Amino acid sequence: MRMKIKNLLVLAVAAMMFFLSSCSGMDFGIEALILPPKLTNEQSELYTALETAAGTENLRLRYPKSGYNNSAFSFYDIDNDGHKEAIVFYSIQDETDTRINILKNAGNKWISVYDARGKEEVVVSVEFAEFTEGKTSIVIGWQNTISGNNIFTVYGFAGNTLSEEFSTSYEASAVCDLTGDGCDDAVIFSSIDESGETSIRLVSSQGDELRVISEEKLSIGAAEYLSVKNGSAAGIENALYVDYKIADESYSTDILYFENNKLKSLFALKGEELPIRYEALLSEDIDNDGVIEIPYQTAMEGAQTEEEEITYLTTYYEASKLSIYPKFTAVINIRDGYMYKLSADWVDSVVLIKSSYDNEWSFCELLDNNIVGMELLRIRTVNKNTYHDKFDETYRLIAEKGVNQYYIFVPSTESELQKTFVECKNNFSVIDK
């Protein structure tokens, strides 16, 4: 009987290996695995109208690479007639050109009213703005597939015709009311130039046209932009927080605002030292208090890891028009998606020991000469969908997110640095990876 079972297992494994290694039969290539998103009923009606306008059924929808409007179909009242139009990006099969089509709903039926070739092949982003009161503009980011260059283009739509109102090259952009006049502005970020600087241009409506009204330099040249988000700071009602990568593999944040008819950089203006960090953390409202904080990192003394990597202390700062000031310091586990805030007495008095075997971070006393003292806290991350050994019942579950479960163990010690379970739990928070 055992021999039969063994033979059956061998045959099963052999069959599986043949199936997985076969060059014929089922196709597991990338193209076979990627399926277009299923269209809604309304989108299907639009697609039929698009086929009629293009004169062919061999169409491929084009999807913006980023942004909030990442569907091939965008709906917005672009001519301010009280009804939403549909803006569709597509290409004809086997052609590289991307086309833009605008459709109107007439008597419960979609009809094409405009069709033209796009500026480039790739649609980076699509958004809608009101640079002039009562007039809607379409802002499209295009990208050339050969050069990789991006083009920021603003269009107006009137009389069933799309007209270009402004266009320029860019690396990153933001559309928001930075000038505080109630209408949108565009902030255009360039790539780093030969002098190592990066320019920012503020574009605003002047009469009947969009113009560059101010230009500023980032405090340090940006090799790559990670995030641009609008917010505020003490003394600055409308501000842009710009997270970017510096050429030396570190990261920073600058804050832009508009004052006295001029675009200004907070750190360049004040001569402040930029908040540098060494991991790709973004400025964000990390503690959910309604204010964006900026991360700054320094190496943690005495930290021990299996790969001897550097462990960083991350201090989050809040900005004001006068300066920036620290709010709290934490250690961040980017891989497992959590943050642990350090109390003031822990900042320079504890050491972190990382163990990949148990997927644990342990906090211990840091004594003189970098000697490790008593353990104060242990944090373990567990994937609930995978098998893991049952561990000590003294671990207690404190949070879950996705497949991750987070446990802590708080030993009983005589250390003056010892925290209670409630204090440790309150200092722990799950973050977006």
HELIX and SHEET records of a PDB file:
HELIX    1   1 ARG A    2  SER A   21  1                                  20    
HELIX    2   2 ILE A   30  LEU A   33  1                                   4    
HELIX    3   3 ASN A   41  ALA A   54  1                                  14    
HELIX    4   4 LEU A  266  LYS A  270  1                                   5    
HELIX    5   5 ASP A  368  ASN A  370  5                                   3    
HELIX    6   6 PHE A  421  ASN A  427  1                                   7    
SHEET    1   A 3 LEU A  59  LEU A  61  0                                        
SHEET    2   A 3 GLU A  85  ILE A  92 -1                                        
SHEET    3   A 3 PHE A  73  TYR A  76 -1                                        
SHEET    1   B 4 LEU A  59  LEU A  61  0                                        
SHEET    2   B 4 GLU A  85  ILE A  92 -1                                        
SHEET    3   B 4 ARG A  99  ASN A 105 -1                                        
SHEET    4   B 4 TRP A 110  ARG A 117 -1                                        
SHEET    1   C 4 VAL A 122  THR A 132  0                                        
SHEET    2   C 4 LYS A 135  GLN A 143 -1                                        
SHEET    3   C 4 ASN A 150  ALA A 158 -1                                        
SHEET    4   C 4 THR A 161  TYR A 170 -1                                        
SHEET    1   D 4 ALA A 172  CYS A 176  0                                        
SHEET    2   D 4 ASP A 185  PHE A 189 -1                                        
SHEET    3   D 4 SER A 199  GLN A 206 -1                                        
SHEET    4   D 4 GLU A 209  LYS A 217 -1                                        
SHEET    1   E 4 GLU A 224  ALA A 233  0                                        
SHEET    2   E 4 ILE A 236  LYS A 245 -1                                        
SHEET    3   E 4 TYR A 251  GLU A 259 -1                                        
SHEET    4   E 4 LYS A 262  SER A 265 -1                                        
SHEET    1   F 5 GLU A 293  ALA A 299  0                                        
SHEET    2   F 5 TYR A 312  ALA A 319 -1                                        
SHEET    3   F 5 ILE A 324  ASN A 333 -1                                        
SHEET    4   F 5 TYR A 338  LEU A 342 -1                                        
SHEET    5   F 5 PHE A 428  VAL A 430 -1                                        
SHEET    1   G 5 VAL A 350  SER A 355  0                                        
SHEET    2   G 5 GLU A 360  LEU A 366 -1                                        
SHEET    3   G 5 VAL A 372  ASN A 383 -1                                        
SHEET    4   G 5 ASN A 404  PHE A 409 -1                                        
SHEET    5   G 5 ARG A 396  LYS A 401 -1                                        
END                                                                             
